[in-house]
Amino acid sequence: MWNYIWPVLVVIFANTFYNICAKSTPEGVQPFAALMVTYFMAAMVSLLLFFITSENKNLIHEIMNINWTSFVLGVSIVGLEFGYIQIYRAGWNVSVGSLVTNIGLAVVLLFVGLLLYKETISLNQIIGIALCIAGIVFINK
């Protein structure tokens, strides 16, 4: 059971600090300059964790096995982080901006799962989508 729960806790913990940092990025700083420093730090932490956690310390070999997903993930993460910085600069509260985007993401991912991964959508999920959309309407009033 713990193997099922601990990754969720990591995401919640990291996402909490992620949103605090995105909201706290100084207004006068160009967002892509901030993201450059962010990704330099991420690269250094990733390099350190690679050597700490990898049984095979051959970084070049591992990089050679990477496919298109790492490149697209990098571009999507820049878009994600830029979007969050802009959400908070536009005046969204940290308690609402993240909630609205995550609800929207959950709804979109239901359809991604259906179309790309042949997952099914149940009646409960359809009701959940309707409740999420209603929640977005109410939370923004």
Salt bridges, closest charged atoms under 4 A:
none
